[in-house]
Amino acid sequence: MRRFSIAVVAAVTLGTALSSAPAHAGGGNGGRGLAHCTAGTCHFDVPPGTYDVRVTLGGKAASATSISGESRRSLLPETAAPAGERVTRSFTVNVRTPEGEPTGPAGTPGLDLRIGGSAPALAGIEVKRARLPQALGSARAGGTPIARQIFLVGDSTVCDQPGDPYSGWGQQLPQYLREGVSVANYADSGESTVSYLGNPQLWATVRPLIRPGDPVLVQLAHNDKTTDEATYRANLETLVAGIRERGGQPVLVTPIVRRWFSPDGTLNNGTALLVNGLGVDHPAVTRSVAAARDVPLIDLTAKTKALVESLGVEGSKALYLTNEARDNTHTSVRGATAYAALVRDELVTRHLVPKGKVRVG
């Protein structure tokens, strides 16, 4: 049985930066963290928005603590603290309704955090409203650093999956980011470029939320099975233009591969590499649009292909739900975590996120 301890009474301070409506916990004026954390969970009665969370970990015994929250998002990887010592970590989290997939259930109001790990010990927690940019080029407000928000536009391979054993890479990305960068995952299961643009719960909802300087990562292809090349290209261009009109930074992401091996042990086939029934090579079109429109490209097709092929037919099964559900398209937590790490590295390489704002390892 795992043990959970709140080593000391946790200080919880909730305040506002941009809104006149106070953020608060439990309907009060802030308070002590022990009132908001019980049985391995913490709940804060805050409105939708972006929040900085600072935690102090550790206890009398050696501990190892991880934190997830909201719709199964990994927010902090397992973090060790030696016996009798404290370590402090911080992250920024997006709170929204619905809290998971945009077309899914509303979820629970407020911010919900789950304390996990092999030997969890939470010694303190502080939550406050993050500051977001208000004007193009803003970097600081009143001397306070401003948080950046990474928006994700995608399908089921990216989204906040509601239940085990499924996980999208966007669900695992937050654990690799430090305070000051959050992930707003608006990926939704079953969506193509056509349906994402056409559903008012999706693009029409996301676009107004984009702030100047926000990176917006777009990975849509798996469900464009009957989309012709001209339409697919035009849809990507529409998304790019809409992001730029809001002052955001569009980033095109080629789709993760399907785990579908050819007899020679490679993924050199249309099923694995997302070539649809009309012969549309989705990764190739995405690369073409990125080059033509001068948009940063994360070639996740190439990156995931290399990883899957390196692991081989047997080793790569753990990245997908091959054994659990005979599913070679959707990823396990392990696979989503590995793919999120690839995205993290590309964000840094392409100077979309400062190196100091990511966690490595």
N, C-alpha and C positions, 0 to 999 in steps of 0.2 A: 504494500500500500504506500502511495506517495504521502509525504508529510507536507503540510502547509503551515507556515507560521507568519504572523505579523509581529516582527521582532520588537518594535516599539510603536507607540501611538503615532500614526502617520499624519503629518501636517498637510492639510488640503487648503490651498488658497485659490479662489476662483475670482477672476475679475474680467472686466471688459477693456478692449482696446479701441474698438471701432464702433461699438453700438452703445446706445444709452441704456439698453435693457441689460441688467446685470446677469452674468453667468453665475449659477449658484449650484449648490449641492443639497439634495434632499429638501428643497423648498425653503432653505434657510439662508443665512448670510455667511456661507462658508462653513467651517467647522473642523472637527478633528477626523482624520481619515478612518479611524476604527469604526466610525459610524457608517461609513460607505463601503467598507470592505469586509466581506464575511464569506467563509467557506470557499475561498479561492477566487472570489469575484469582487469587483468594485463597480459601483454604479454612481454616476454623476448626473444630476438633473440639469442638463444644459440644453439650450436650443441648438438647432443645426448650425454648423459653422466649422471653423478650423481651430484646433486646440493644441497647445504645447503641453506635454506631459513630462514631468521630471520624477524619476523614481530613485529611491535609495534602497539598495538590496544588501542583504546579509544578516547574520545572527550569530549566536554563540557557537554554533557548529558550522562547518563548511557548507556552503549552499550553492545551488545552481538554479537560476530562475529565468523563465521566459515569459513573455507577455503577448497575448493575442487580444483581439477586441472586435466589437461590432459583428460583422458577418464573417467570422472565422479568419479575419486578417491577421497575419503574423506581423507584429509591431516591434518586437525586440527578441533577437535570438537568445538562446540559453546563455546566461552570463554567470560566470563563477565568482564567488566571493569567499576568500579564506576564512577560517573560523575566527570569530571575534572582530572581523573587519567589515567595513562598509564600502560599497562602490555605488557611484551615481551614474545613471544613464538618462538620456532624454530623447524624445521623439515627438513628431507632430502628426496628429491624426485628424482626418476629415470625418465629421459627423453629419449625416444627411438622412433624408427620408425619401424613398426607401433606403434602408441602410446597406442593402446588398445590390442585387441586379435591379436596374431601373424599372423593369416591368414586373418585378417580384413583390412579395409582401412588404408592408411598411417596416416591420421589425419593431424593436423596442425603443421608445423615445429616450433621448439622452445618450450618454456615453457609457458603454459597458466594456469593462476590461476583465480578462481572465488571466489569473496568475498560474503559470504552469512551470514545467521543468522537472528535472529528476529529484531536486531537493529544494523546493521553492522557499524563499524567505523575503518578504516585503517589509522594509523598515521605514519607508516614508514615501509619500506621493504628493505631488503638487500639480494642479491643472489650472491653466489660464488661457484666455482667448489669444490666439495668434494674431499678429498684425499682417495684413495682406496689402499688396500694392493698390493704390488708388489712381495713379496716373502713369502714362508711358514713361519709362525710364526711372521710376521710383525705385530706390534701393533701401532707403531708411525713412523712418517717420519719427520725428521727435527724438532722434538719436537711437531709436530701437531698431535692430535688424528686422527686415521684413521677410516673411515666409514666402516661399514659392510653392505652388501647387502643380503637381504633374497630373494632367488629365489623361485617362485611358479610354479610347474608343475601340471597341473590339467585340469579340464573340465569346463563346463558351471556353475557349482555350486561354482566355485572358481574365474572365470575370471572377467576381467573388462567388464561388460555388457555395450553395447553401448547405451541402452535407458531404460527409466522408463517403467514399474515399477520394472524391473528386477535388481538384484544386486548380485554379487558373494561375498563370504566372503573375498576373496583376495582384492577386491575393497575397502573394509571398514577397512582392517587391518592397513593401513598407519597412520590413525588418532590416533592409540594407541602407536605410536613409536615417540621418540624424535629425535632431531638432532644426527646424527651419525649412524642411522640404517634406511635403505631404503628398499622398496619392489619393486622387479622387477617381475611383474606378467606375466608369460608366459603361463598361463592357457588358454585354447582355447575350445570353444563350440564344443560339439559332439565328443570329442576325447576319445579313449580307450588307453590302454597301447600299443596295436598293432599299431594304427594309429599315436600315438604320437612319437613312435620310428621310424616309417617309413616315416614320412613327413619331408623333409629337412628344412621346415620353422619352425619346432618345435625342437626336441631334438638335431639335428645336428647344429642348431643355438644357442640354449641355452648352451650346454655343453662347448664350447670354452670361454664363458663369465664368467664361474664360477672361482672365485679367491680363493686362500687359506683362509680357515676359514669361507667362506660364507655358511650359512645354506641353504639347498635346500629342500623344503617341497614338497612331492609328494603325491597327492591325485587323483588317477585314479581308477575308478571302475564302475561308473554309465553307461558307454557305452560299457563295456566289457560283453555285454549280451550274446554273442556267443563264448566267449573265454574260452577254457577249463582250468582246474586248473593248469596243468603242464605249459602251455604257459603263463598264468597269473603270476605264480610264477617266471618263468624264466625272464619275462619282468621286473618285479620289481627288481630282482637281477641284471639285466643289467643296470638299472637306478642307482642303488646303487653303482655298481662297477664304472660306468662312472663318478659319482660325486666324489668318493674317488680318482680316478685317477687324478682329477683336484685339489685335496687338499681341496675340499669342505666337508661339514658335511651333509650327507644324513639324512633326517627325513621322516619317513613313516607316512602318515596320513590316518586313516580309513575314508571312505566316510560319509558325512552327511546323516542322515536318510531321507527316504521319509515319508511324513506325511500320513501314511496309517494305520488307527487304526483297530485292531481286535475287535470283539464283546465285549471282556472283558475290553476294554479301554486301552489296551497296544499296543505297536508296535511289539509284538512278532509274526512276520510273515515274510516270505521271501521277499515280496515286499518292506516292510519298511526297512528291514535290509540288503538289497542288496545281496540276493542270486539269482544267475541268472538261466536261464531256464535249464542249464546243472547241476544245483545243486551246483555250485561253490559258496561258502560262501566267498565273497570278503573280508570282515573285518577279518575273521578268518585266511585267507591266508596271509593277510597283517601283522597281528600280528605274525604269524609263521615266516615269512621272517625276520621281525624285530628282533625277538628273535634269530634266527639262525645266522644272519649276524651282531649281536650286533649293531643294528641301533636304535637310539631313536625313540620312537613311540608316536604319539599323537592320542589317541583313540577317534576321533571325533564322531564316530558312537555311542559309549557309552555316550559321553557327550551330544550330541544332542538328543539322545533317552530320556535321563533323563529329559532334559528341555522340550521337546515336551509333554511327558507324564505328567509332572507336571502341564502344562498349560491346558491339556485336549483337548477334541475334538473341542470345540469352541474357547478357548483362543489361541490355537496354530495356528489358521487360519491366524493370523496377521503375523506370521513368514514366511509364504509361499504366493503364489499367488492364493490361493484357491478361494477367492471371485472375484479377478480380472480376472483370466484366467482359473479357475478350474485346477490349476497346483499345485500339491502337491510335486513336486520335486525341483523346483527353488524357491529361497528366495526373499522376498521383501527387501527393504533397512533395515527395522527393523530387519528382520531375519538375514540378512547377517551381520549386525552390532553386533547382539547378538552372532553369531557364531564366528565372528572375535575376540570378547572378550574372548571366550573360548580358541581360539588358542593363543592369547596373554598370557593368564595365564599359559598355558602349556609351552610356550617358556621360561618363567621365571622359572617355576618349574623345568624344565629339564636343566636349566643353558645354554640355547642356546642364550639367550639375557640377559644382565645384568638388574637387577631390576630397576636400575636408568635410563634405556633407554626406559622405557615404561610409558605410561600415564594410570592412573587408574581413573575410574569414568567419 
